[in-house]
Amino acid sequence: MYLVGIDISKFKHDCFIQTETGEVIKNSFSFNNSKDGFDYLLNILNALDHSQEIRIGLEATGHYGDNLMPFLNEHGYSFMQFNPYLIKKVSDAFTLRRTKTDKLDAMTISKVLLSVDYKPYQLSSYHISSLKSLTRLREALVKERSLHLVKLTNVMDKLFPEFKPFFNGKFGTTAIFILKKYKTPKRISKLTDEEIINLKKLHRKSSAAKFVKLRELAKNTVGHTDEYLLIQLKSILIIYETIDNEISNLESQIESIMKEYHTNITSIPGISTMSAAQIIGEFGDFNKFSSASKLLAYAGLEPSTIQSGTMLQNGKMVKHGSSHLRYVLMNVAMTIIVHNPTFYEYYSKKHHKEGKNHRVALSHVVRKLLRIIYHLEVMDKKFDSKLLK
């Protein structure tokens, strides 16, 4: 059996090949993250005795291995991915010296291959890989949009401090429209009755009286109109609108993909299409998990276990795996407890009766939710609240 350990990095990868008996077939070598580098690795792999099993292990390092994995798959080689944290722990177990190099990591990966159940990695389908990339980009843009809303608040606190409180502390569609069109408190204070009627037609949820009141606030504002504030306002609004439009475009693309992807997650009240897309993108094919507990472990939502002698207890949540996944799951849990009485009762039990803090109680809701999601996806069933316990 050949054990091929590959440490992944941005510009080059390091490889080490040995047999199960410890015989070194190819000492640590590097190959570039390029066509020539991949061909160099392929020639070495093709030269091995293919009558024996060839196990390949890769360190899961972001997206840097995304080109190598399909290349290996295309040429008939299976591979398994390892969490860098696991490789670090194994490496620390072999030596007390604080030495970490890519070549040593490649050797460590080859050793780990011998001690684990070899489960070849299944390349994600087009839908899953697309959802993962697009939803992560959307999440980043949503955070960026929020950051610019904070900047907008800081400008308006100087320019027109009464503006945001008037709109209940939010920069909604109507508020942004007015800022883009009229810009200064002085211009808003001179709104004509005709302009107010036109605003009412464009924003039907707002009454004409509301815009009249805004006009009066602008006349008596304590803010000051400095040129630098107007420059900032214009720049922030342009960037905000650009990001907002890109988010809308991404959401349209994600919704189109979700229409082609069969899932039962959206049948759960409180889980939107966007949230379901994020969950699918991060987990991938649910059938690759042999149990719901494996799903929890992948998400980093299982409690740590601490045992020493006769003492055995559960520790804090492990929190390994995708932080993007935990972020969306915790947000979904907030919505779930509103839409489903059983989930709320479970949350209330953990929070109020057992005295757990809000986020810990929510994490219990998430674990319950993931078990349900696993059942729905693997058994291909729609959510039925009557069967929920």
C-alpha positions in Angstrom: 0.0 0.0 0.0 1.3 3.5 -0.9 0.6 6.4 1.4 0.8 9.7 -0.4 0.6 12.8 1.9 0.2 16.2 0.2 0.4 19.5 2.1 -1.5 22.2 0.3 -0.4 25.8 0.0 -1.1 28.8 -2.3 1.8 28.6 -4.9 3.2 25.1 -4.4 2.3 21.8 -2.7 4.6 19.4 -0.8 4.4 15.6 -1.1 5.7 12.6 0.7 5.2 9.0 -0.3 5.9 5.9 1.8 4.5 2.3 2.2 2.5 1.0 5.1 5.7 -0.6 6.4 7.5 2.8 6.6 9.6 2.4 3.4 10.1 5.8 1.9 9.3 5.7 -1.8 9.7 9.4 -2.5 11.1 11.7 0.0 9.5 15.1 0.5 9.4 17.1 -2.7 7.5 20.2 -3.9 5.5 20.8 -7.1 4.0 24.0 -8.3 0.3 24.8 -8.3 0.4 24.8 -12.1 -0.1 22.5 -15.1 3.6 21.6 -15.2 3.6 20.9 -11.4 0.4 18.7 -11.6 2.0 16.7 -14.5 5.1 16.2 -12.5 3.1 14.7 -9.6 1.1 12.6 -12.1 4.2 11.1 -13.6 5.4 10.1 -10.1 2.0 8.6 -9.2 1.8 6.7 -12.5 5.2 5.2 -11.9 3.9 3.4 -8.7 2.9 -0.2 -8.7 -0.8 0.0 -9.4 -1.5 -3.5 -8.2 -1.2 -2.1 -4.7 -3.7 0.3 -3.1 -2.8 4.0 -3.4 -4.1 6.3 -0.7 -3.7 10.0 -1.1 -4.3 12.5 1.8 -4.7 16.2 1.3 -4.7 19.0 3.9 -8.0 21.0 3.6 -6.5 24.5 3.2 -9.2 26.8 1.9 -9.6 26.9 -1.8 -5.9 26.3 -2.6 -6.6 22.6 -3.4 -9.6 23.2 -5.6 -7.7 22.7 -8.8 -5.6 19.8 -7.7 -8.6 17.7 -6.5 -10.5 17.5 -9.8 -7.1 16.9 -11.6 -6.5 13.8 -9.4 -10.1 12.7 -9.8 -9.9 13.1 -13.6 -6.8 10.8 -13.7 -8.4 8.1 -11.6 -6.9 8.8 -8.2 -9.0 9.0 -5.1 -8.1 11.1 -2.1 -9.1 12.0 1.4 -9.1 15.4 3.1 -7.8 16.2 6.6 -8.5 19.1 8.8 -5.3 21.1 9.4 -6.0 21.1 13.1 -5.9 17.3 13.2 -2.6 17.2 11.3 -1.1 19.8 13.8 -2.2 17.6 16.7 -0.7 14.5 15.2 2.5 16.3 14.4 2.8 17.6 18.0 2.4 14.1 19.2 5.4 12.9 17.3 7.8 15.5 18.7 8.2 18.0 21.5 10.2 20.4 19.2 8.3 23.4 17.8 9.0 22.6 14.2 6.4 23.0 11.5 7.2 22.9 7.8 5.2 22.0 4.8 7.5 19.0 4.1 7.0 17.7 7.7 3.2 18.1 7.3 3.2 16.1 4.1 5.1 13.3 6.0 2.6 13.5 8.9 -0.4 13.3 6.5 1.0 10.1 4.9 1.3 8.6 8.5 -2.2 9.5 9.3 -3.5 7.8 6.2 -2.4 4.5 7.7 -4.3 4.9 11.0 -7.7 6.1 9.7 -10.5 4.5 7.8 -9.8 5.6 4.3 -12.9 7.3 2.9 -12.3 8.9 -0.5 -13.6 12.4 -0.9 -16.5 12.8 -3.2 -16.2 15.9 -5.4 -19.2 18.2 -4.9 -21.8 18.5 -7.6 -22.0 21.7 -9.7 -25.0 22.9 -7.6 -23.3 22.4 -4.2 -20.0 24.0 -5.1 -21.8 26.9 -6.8 -24.0 27.4 -3.7 -21.0 27.3 -1.4 -19.1 30.0 -3.4 -22.1 32.2 -4.1 -23.6 32.1 -0.5 -20.2 32.9 1.0 -19.7 35.8 -1.3 -23.3 37.0 -0.5 -22.5 36.7 3.3 -19.4 38.8 2.8 -21.3 41.5 0.8 -24.1 41.6 3.4 -21.5 42.3 6.1 -19.9 45.0 3.9 -23.3 46.6 3.3 -23.9 46.7 7.0 -20.5 48.3 7.5 -21.4 51.1 5.1 -24.8 51.6 6.8 -22.8 52.3 10.0 -20.7 54.8 8.1 -23.8 56.4 6.8 -25.2 56.7 10.3 -22.0 58.5 11.4 -22.3 61.0 8.6 -26.1 61.6 9.2 -25.4 62.1 13.0 -23.5 65.2 12.0 -25.5 66.3 8.9 -29.1 65.6 10.0 -29.2 63.7 13.3 -33.0 63.7 13.4 -33.2 61.8 10.1 -32.5 58.2 11.1 -34.6 58.2 14.3 -37.5 59.5 12.2 -37.3 56.3 10.2 -37.3 54.1 13.3 -33.5 53.8 13.3 -33.3 52.2 9.9 -32.1 53.2 6.5 -34.9 51.5 4.5 -35.8 52.0 0.8 -37.6 55.3 1.4 -34.9 56.8 3.6 -32.2 55.9 1.0 -34.2 57.3 -1.8 -34.7 60.7 -0.1 -31.0 60.9 0.7 -30.0 60.2 -2.8 -32.5 62.6 -4.3 -32.4 65.5 -1.9 -29.0 65.1 -0.1 -29.1 68.0 2.4 -31.5 69.0 5.2 -31.9 72.4 3.5 -33.1 70.7 0.3 -35.5 68.5 2.3 -36.8 71.5 4.2 -37.9 73.0 0.9 -40.0 70.0 -0.3 -43.0 71.3 -2.2 -46.5 69.9 -1.7 -46.3 68.4 -5.2 -43.0 66.6 -4.3 -44.6 65.3 -1.1 -47.5 63.8 -3.1 -45.0 62.2 -5.6 -43.1 60.7 -2.7 -46.3 59.3 -1.3 -47.1 57.7 -4.7 -43.6 56.1 -4.9 -43.7 54.9 -1.3 -47.3 54.0 -0.6 -46.6 52.7 2.9 -45.7 56.2 4.0 -48.4 58.9 4.4 -48.1 62.5 3.1 -48.3 63.7 6.7 -45.1 61.8 7.4 -43.2 63.6 4.7 -44.6 66.9 5.9 -43.2 66.1 9.4 -39.8 65.2 7.9 -39.8 68.6 6.1 -40.4 70.4 9.5 -37.6 68.4 11.1 -35.2 69.5 8.3 -36.1 73.1 8.9 -35.1 72.9 12.6 -32.3 70.4 12.5 -29.3 70.9 14.8 -27.0 69.3 12.2 -24.5 71.2 10.1 -24.0 71.0 6.4 -20.3 70.9 5.7 -18.8 70.1 2.2 -16.8 67.1 3.5 -20.0 65.5 4.9 -21.7 65.8 1.5 -18.7 64.2 -0.2 -18.8 61.3 2.3 -22.6 61.0 1.9 -22.4 60.8 -1.9 -19.5 58.2 -1.8 -21.2 56.0 0.8 -24.5 56.0 -1.0 -22.8 55.0 -4.3 -21.0 52.1 -2.7 -24.0 51.0 -0.7 -26.2 50.9 -3.8 -23.6 49.0 -5.8 -23.2 46.4 -3.0 -27.0 46.2 -2.6 -27.5 45.6 -6.3 -24.8 42.9 -6.3 -26.5 41.2 -3.4 -29.7 41.1 -5.3 -28.0 39.7 -8.4 -26.4 37.0 -6.3 -29.7 36.1 -4.6 -31.3 35.7 -8.0 -28.5 33.3 -9.1 -28.8 31.4 -5.9 -32.6 31.1 -6.2 -32.2 29.8 -9.8 -29.8 27.1 -8.6 -32.0 26.1 -5.7 -34.9 25.6 -8.1 -32.8 22.9 -9.8 -31.6 21.3 -6.6 -34.0 19.0 -4.8 -34.1 19.6 -1.0 -36.6 19.3 1.8 -34.9 21.9 4.1 -37.1 24.7 2.8 -40.2 22.7 4.0 -39.2 23.7 7.6 -41.0 26.9 8.6 -38.6 29.6 9.3 -35.8 28.5 6.9 -35.6 30.7 3.9 -34.2 29.8 0.5 -31.0 31.7 1.2 -30.5 30.0 4.5 -31.2 26.6 3.0 -28.7 27.4 0.2 -26.0 28.2 2.8 -26.7 25.0 4.7 -26.5 22.8 1.6 -23.4 24.7 0.3 -21.5 24.1 3.5 -22.6 20.5 4.2 -22.7 19.2 0.6 -24.3 15.8 0.0 -26.0 14.7 3.3 -25.7 11.1 2.3 -21.9 11.2 2.8 -22.6 11.3 6.6 -23.4 8.0 8.1 -25.3 9.5 11.0 -26.7 12.7 12.4 -24.0 12.8 15.0 -21.4 12.9 12.1 -23.3 15.9 10.8 -23.0 17.6 14.1 -19.3 16.9 14.3 -18.7 18.3 10.8 -20.4 21.5 11.9 -18.4 21.7 15.0 -21.5 21.6 17.2 -20.8 18.5 19.2 -19.7 19.0 22.9 -16.1 18.1 23.8 -15.6 15.0 26.0 -13.3 15.2 29.0 -12.4 11.9 30.7 -9.7 11.2 33.3 -9.8 8.2 35.5 -13.4 7.8 36.9 -14.3 11.4 35.8 -16.3 11.9 32.6 -18.0 15.1 31.5 -19.0 17.0 28.5 -17.1 20.3 27.8 -17.7 23.3 25.6 -18.8 23.1 22.0 -15.8 22.0 19.8 -16.3 24.7 17.2 -14.2 23.0 14.5 -15.4 23.1 10.9 -17.0 26.0 9.0 -17.6 29.2 10.9 -19.9 30.2 8.0 -22.1 27.2 8.7 -22.4 27.9 12.4 -23.2 31.5 11.7 -26.2 30.7 9.5 -27.4 27.9 11.8 -27.4 30.1 14.8 -29.3 32.8 12.9 -31.8 30.2 11.6 -32.4 28.9 15.1 -33.6 32.4 16.1 -36.2 32.2 13.4 -37.1 28.6 14.0 -38.2 29.2 17.6 -40.6 31.9 16.4 -42.3 29.7 13.7 -42.5 26.4 15.6 -43.9 26.0 19.1 -42.0 22.8 19.7 -38.7 24.4 19.0 -39.7 27.3 21.2 -40.6 25.0 24.1 -37.3 23.2 23.7 -35.4 26.6 23.7 -37.4 27.7 26.7 -36.6 24.5 28.6 -32.9 25.0 28.0 -32.9 28.7 28.6 -35.4 29.3 31.4 -35.8 26.0 33.2 -32.2 24.7 33.0 -30.6 28.2 33.3 -28.5 28.0 30.1 -27.6 31.4 28.6 -29.3 32.5 25.3 -26.5 31.3 22.9 -26.0 27.9 24.6 -29.8 27.3 24.5 -29.8 28.3 20.8 -27.0 25.8 20.1 -29.2 23.0 21.6 -31.9 24.1 19.2 -29.4 24.0 16.3 -28.4 20.4 17.2 -32.1 19.4 17.3 -32.6 21.1 14.0 -29.7 19.4 12.3 -31.0 16.0 13.4 -34.3 16.8 11.7 -32.6 18.1 8.6 -30.5 15.0 8.3 -33.6 12.8 8.6 -35.5 14.9 5.9 -32.6 14.8 3.4 -31.5 11.2 3.8 -35.1 9.8 3.9 -36.3 12.4 1.3 -39.3 13.5 3.4 -41.0 16.9 3.9 -41.2 18.4 7.3 -44.2 17.5 9.4 -44.6 19.4 12.7 -47.0 16.7 13.9 -44.1 14.2 14.0 -41.9 16.6 15.9 -41.2 15.6 19.5 
